[in-house]
């Protein structure tokens, strides 16, 4: 076995769906960190805002771990739904203002952290969509990445006999 063959079998190539899922997970961590960074100022404005930002940050961090380690469809769909909802809520808060809270109906200006978090969530959503399009339904018990499972078991990946 040549060095090139050994490298190819030792590190299976990442599928586009897995790459998209992991990019989405990284963007989720970034968005969570931004949400956690602004919790204190939102708590000062209204306790419910602070709780909301804490909860969103927690969801985004937990989702990132789950999305990074597997490609379960419900995990991907929950990330898609929650982040679409967060972006929609942000858009309303910056255009017409939220209908509740200490200043109902007053639009807030967009800041640098708002835009950073929103951009991360947009890329996250795109990554989820790509991951969903690239994934396929597997029979129960079939590994998400057969090449990785074979490599972990010490077997030579299928089709690479030699």
Beta strands, then each sheet from edge to edge (+ up, - down):
end
